[in-house]
Amino acid sequence: GATGGARDASNLTALLATRDPTTGGEQRLTNMITSNAASLEQRRLVGDAQGAIRDGAVTARDSGSGVDLDSEAVDLLRFQQAYQASSRVIQTARDILQTILEIR
């Protein structure tokens, strides 16, 4: 409250003073909101840029040390077949040795 009687217009005058476009509270509030919005937008841009940098680094890391699943599957099949072939050779040698020992 401003000073004055109940029917005085001093309260209305004080309220209008807060809406003064150059020094009033409404202008300060508008300036603060504008400043906060600009800061928020700047931080969003920085966040987006950092996200893009991170995504690029992850992609570079994955391409540099990534594993080609197709070539790994081919190698796995090749090694499996080589193991089976070696197993057959050992089994055949064992059978031959067993046969030789039974001849006596």
VENGI-V540132 format. One record per helix or strand of 3 or more residues. SS is the DSSP state (@ for helix, = for strand). FROM is the first residue (numbers start at 1). LEN is the number of residues. Records with the same first field share a line. If there is no record, write none. Layout:
# VENGI-V540132
SS = FROM-LEN  FROM-LEN
This chain:
# VENGI-V540132
@ = 10-9  25-41  69-35
